[in-house]
Amino acid sequence: MEFQTKVFLEIVKRLDDFNRSFGAELNRPNFFAAAGLLGQEIRHSSILAFLLDPAGWHGLDESFLREFIHLALEGVSDFQDADAFELALGNINDAVVSREVPVNGEVGKGRLDILIASRHSKLLLVIENKVHASQSPGQLKNYKKWIAEGGRWSAFERKLYVYLVLDKSEAAEAGWVKITYEQLLATLQKCVAREPLMPELGKLFIQQYIDLINGHIMKNDSPEMIDRIRRLWAEYPGLLAKIVEYQPVPSTEAMEKFERDLNDKFPCEKIFKNRSDFYFIPTDLTEKFKGMGEGIMDASSWDYPLRLEFKIKSGDDRELSSLQLRLFVGPFEGRDKLVECLRKEIGRPAGARADSVKYTQIWASSSKDVQDDSEEIFQAMSGLFSEYRSPGSSGKSPHQLVLTVVSHWVNSISGGMGVSA
C-alpha cells in the first residue's frame, strides 16, 4: 500500500509538471470551441463561407477566395490556360456566396454545402465540406450531374468542384478537386500575413478559427507534448489506464441526474441504465397492468408489456450523433392486439424501424445538436420526457393516450371481452 501511495504521489507530481509546461497549449481559450462548434460541420461551412465572401467584414476582401481558387486550379487538369488565367487575375468581387443550397430545390435530395457564383468571371465554385462524416455513395456524382444539367447554371462556363477533407489520404470522386484542411489553413494564414491593415476584429476571428482547426479538429499538438505524454504512459500504463477508465462520462452523469429528478416528480419503476441506454416505466402505467394476471411476461426479460427508452449515441468531438426517447411494446404472447390499439390512437412514428415479432416502436422523439455535456444531455432528456407528457393535437398527451389504451386492453384480458379503444 505504501508503495502504491508513493507511485500515485509521484505521478501526481509528474502530471502537475506536465500541466505547468503545456497547460497553456491545452487550455488555450477558443470562442468557437466554447460555443460547441467542434464537430458541427454545418457551422464550419458557415464560417468558411463567410471568409470566402469578398463582401464580409473579415478584412480579407477577395484575397482568400482568389487564393482558394488558385489552390483548386492546381488540382484540375482539364481547364484551358485562358480560363485559368482569367480566374487567377479576373474580377471576382461580384461573387455571391450561398449556403445549404437544396439540390433540385428539394431538401430530401441533398444540399450543396457552399456555392459561389461570379457572373463577371463566369465561375461557379461548389464546395463540399466534410469535417468528419464521409460522403454517401454517389453523392458527389449526383451533385455534379445536377449542376451540369441545371439550366440556371448555363451562364457559368467555368465550374470548379472542391471536396474539403481532413484526411489527405481520402480519395475524391472523378471531377472533384480534393483540398485538405491543412492546405486551407496554410492559404488562410498566407492571406492574413499579406493584409497588415486588417481590422483587429477580423484578425481575432480568423486566428480563433485557425486555432480551432489546428488544436481541436486536426489535433496538431506540439511534438514536445506528444513525446512527454508517451513517456508518462510508458512509465505508468496501469495507473493512467485506471484514470481513463474512471473519468466522468457525461451521458452517465446525465442519466443519474435525470433518474433523481424523475423519482421526485414522476415516480417510475424498472429503471435500468448504462452509458447509452436508460429504460423505465411510469408507475401510473404499471398500476394498469396489475389486472393482467400472473405469467404473461414469463418468457421475457421485461416485467411489463411496455417501456420507455432513452437511446444515446455518441458522435465525434463532443457532439452526440443522436438522443432519442422511444416507447416500445415488448415481447409477450398476445401483443398484436395491444399494438393495434396503440397504433389506432397514436399512429406510427416517423422514421420508425420496421416492426418485429418481439419489439414495436409506438412513439418516438429526438433532440438534435446536443453536445456531449452532462447538463446539456440532462436538459435534452427532460425536454423529450416533457414532450411525451404534453398534450398534442388531440388535446391529450401521448402518455395519456397510452394509459387509456392500456386500461381498455387490460380490461379485455381480465374480462375476456373485446378490446375497444
N, C-alpha and C positions, 0 to 999 in steps of 0.2 A: 504493500500500500504506500509506504514511504517513497519507494522508487517511482511509482506511478505519479505521485504528487510532484516529485521533482521534475519528471518529464513534462507534466502538464504545465508547471510554472515556467519551465524553460521554453516551451512552445508559445506560451502567452507572451513572454519577453520577446521572442523572435517575431511574432506577429505584430507586436507593438512597434518594433524596429522597422518592420516592413511598412506599416501604416505611416510612420514618420517619413519614410523615404518616398513612398508612392501614393500617399493619401490624396495629394492634390491632383494627381493624374486620375485616380479612381473616382474622386468625388467632385470633379470639376462641374460647376453648375451649368445646366443647359436648359434653356426655356422650352425647347421642343420636347426634350425627354420628360420634363416636369409636366408638360401638357398631355403626355401619354401618346406621343406620335411615333414611338419606336417602330411598331410593326404595322402601322396603318398605311397601307400602300396608297390609298386614295388621297391621304393628306400629303404624302411625299410628292405625288403628282401635282397637287395644287401648288406646293412650294416651287417645284421645278418650273411649272407653267408661268408662275409669277416672275421668276428670274429670267426666263426666256422672252418675256414680253417687253419689247422696246419702250412701251409707254409706262412701265412700272416705276415706282418711286425708289427703287433699289439703287439707282445712280449708275448702272452699267450701260444705259441706253440700249443700242442694238448689238454691243460688242460680244456679249455672251452668246446670243443667238447666232451671230456670224461665225464665231469660233466653233460652236456646236455643229453648224452646217459644214464647216471645213473638216471637222472630225468625221462626220458621216460620209463625206465625199471620199475620204481616204479608203473607205471600205467598199466603194462602188466601182465596178469595172465597166459598166455599160453606159456611163454618162459621156456625152460628147464634150470635147475640150471647151467648145464655145459656151455650152451650158454651165460647165463647172466654173469657167472664168466669170460669167455673168453673176453666178451665185456668190462667188468669192468677193466680187467688188461692187455688185449692183446695189440698188436701193432696196432695203428690206424694212425700212421704218414704218411701212404701212401694214406690217404683219399683224394679223388678228389671231390671238391665241384662244382656243376653246378647250374646255374640259368635259370629259364624260359624254362624248358625242354618241348617241344611240345609232347603231347600225340599222339602215333602212328606216330610221325613225322609230324603231321598236326596241324597247329596253330588253326584251327577252332574247334578242339576237346578239347581245353583247354591246359593249361601249368602247370607243376609242379613248384611251387614257388622255392623250393630248393631241390636238390637231391644230397646226399652224398654217395659215394661208396668207400668202403675199401676192396680190394681184399684179403689182408692179414688176416683180421678178418671175411671175407665173409659177411660183413654187407652192407645193403642198407637202408639208412635213408631218408625217404620222409617227407618234412615239408611243410604244407600248412599254410601260414601266413595271418591272417585276422585282419588288424588293425581296420577297421570299417565295410567293406562290409561283408555280410553273404554269405554262400555258395549257389550255385544254387542247386535245388533239384536233389539228386542222384550224385552230382559231386564227392564227396569223394569216394563213392562206385565205380564209373566208373574208377577213378584214380587207386584205389587198384586193380581192376579187370585187368586193363591194365598191371600193374606191375606183377601181378601173372601169367598172360598168356604170357607175353613177353619173348621170348626165350633168348633175350640178357641179361636178369637178372637172368637166371637159376643158374649161378655160385655163386650167393649171397644167401646162405642158411638162413641167419638171416635178417629179414626185420622188420623195425620199421616204423610206420606211426604216425606222430605227427601233431596235429591241434593246432596252436598257436593262442590264443584269448586274448582279453582284459577282457571280462566279464566271470568271473568264473562260473556263472550260465548257460552259454551257453552249450548246450548238443552237444557232438561229436558223430559221427556215430560209429556203432559197428566196432571194429578192429582198431580204431584210438585212440591214447592217447591224451587227452586234456592237454595242458600246458598253463598257463596264463602268461601274461607279467610280473605280479608280481613275479611269480616263476622264470621266465627267468632273471629278473634283480637281484634277490637275488643270483642266481647262478653265474651271471657275476661278481657281487661285491665280492663274496667269492673267485673267481679265481684271481681277481686283488689283493686282500688282501694277497694272498699267493705268489705273484710274486713281491717281493720288488725290484728286479733288472730290472724290466720292463723299456724300454726306455720311456723318458718323453713324446715323441710324441704319443706313444701308450696309455699312461695313460690319456693324454689330450683328445684324440679321444674317448676313452671309457667313460670318465667322461661326456663329452659333450653329448654322446648318452644316457647315463643314465639320465642326466638332461632333455633331450628332452622327454623321455618316462615318467618320473616322473611328470614334470611340465606341459607338453603340451598334452600328449596323455592320461595318466592315471589321470592327474589333481590331483596329491597328494599335495594339498595346506595344509599349516600348520593349525592345529585346531584353533590356536590363530587368524589367519587371517580370517578364516571362521566365527568364533564367532563375530569378530568385524564387518564384513560385515552384518551379520544377525541383529545385534543390530542397525546399521545405518539404515537398511531398515525398521526395526520396528518403528523407530522414525520419519522417513521422507519418507513414502512409496509413497505419491503423487508426491513429487518433484523429487525423484530418478526415478520414472516411466517416468516422462516427459524428464529427461535427457536421459534415454534409448531410448525413442520414437524419439527424435530428434538427435540421434547420426548420424554421417555421414554414408551413405550407399554407398559402393564402386561402385555398379552397377549403381545407380542413378547418381553419380558424373561422371562416365564414359560416360553415355548417354548424359548428358548435355554438356560435352566437345565435344563429337562426333557431336552433333547437331550443335554447334557453328562452328566447323571445316567444317561440311558438307555444311552449308549455305554459307561459304566463298568460298569453292572450287567447289561445285557441287550442285547448287540450287535444293531444293526439296519442295514438298507440302505435306499437310495432315500428319503432324508429330504428333504422339501420343506416349506417353511413360509412363511407371510405373516402378516398381522395377525390373520387369523381362521381359518386352516386349517393343519393340521400332518399331513402324510402320512408314513407309514413302514411298513416290513415287517420283522418279526424275522428275523434271519439263519438261525435254525434252520428257518424256513419256506421261505426262498429256497433252502436246500440241497435241500429236497424237490422243487423244480421243475427241478433240473438234469437230470433224466432225461426231460424232456418233448420234447427235440429243439429245433432252431432254427426260428424263424419263426412260432411260434404267436401271438405278440403283435405281429406286424409292423404290423397295421392299427390299433394303439392307441398312445396316449402312455404307457400303463402298461408297465412292464418285467415285471410278474408278474400272474398272474390275480387275486390278492387284495391288499388293502392295508387297513391300519388308518388311521383318520382322526379327528383331534380337530376339532370344529367349535365355534368360539367366536362367540357373537353378543352384542354389547354392547347394554345397555339404557339406562335413564336413571339419572342421579345415581349413578354409580359402582357400579352393580349390573349384572351380566351377565343378559341375558334367558335365555341357555341355554349350557351347556357339555356337549358330548356326545363320547363315544368310540364309533365305529362301525366295523364290519368289513364291507367291501364285496367282492363279486365284480365284476370289471370287464369290459370289452368284449373278447371274443375268440371265435373260432369253436369251437363245441362246449361252450360254457359251461353249457348247460342241465343236463347230467348232473352237473357239479360242484355246481351249485346244489341239485339234487335230493338228492344225498347229504348235503350240509351241512344242508339243511332236516331231513332224517331224523334226524340226530344232535343238532342244536342247536335245531330248531324255528324258529318265526318270532317275531322280537322284537315286543313290544307296541308299538303305535303306529307301526310301520314304514310308510314310504310304499310305495305300490304298486310292484311290480316293473316294471322297464322292460326293453327288449331289450338294453340296454347295462349297466345298473347294478342290482345286487341287494344289499339290506342283509341281512346274515346275523345279526349280533349288535349290540346297542347298549345303552348305559347312560348316564345323565346325572347331573349334580350340580345341586342347586338352591341358591338363596340364596347364590351365590358373588359376593363383592364384586370390583370391578374393581381388584384389587390383585395385583401380580406374585407375591408369596409365596402368597397365598390361591389364585390360579389354578394355580400350580405344585403345591400340595398337592392340589388337586382333580384335576388331571391324573394325578398319581401314584396317587391313590386309585382312579381309574377303571381305570388300567392294571393295578393290583394286583388289582382285581376280575376283569378279563379273564384273569388268570393264576392265580386262586384256584379250588380245587375247588368244584363245585356239588353238586346233589343226586345226580348220577350218580357222584360220587367223583372226577370229572375236571374240570379247568378248561376253559372254552371254548377256550383256546389248545391244550390237549392234544387235545381233540376235533377241532379243525381240522387239527392235524398228522396225526392218524390217518386222517381222511377224505382229505386231500390225498395222503398216501402211497399209499393204495389207488387213488386216481384216476390218479395219475402212472403207477403200475404198469400200469394198464389201457391208458393211452395208449401207453406204450412197448412193452407186450407184446401189445397187440391183444386182450386178454381182457376179459370182462365186469367191470364195477365192482361190488365188494362192500364195503360199509362196515360 
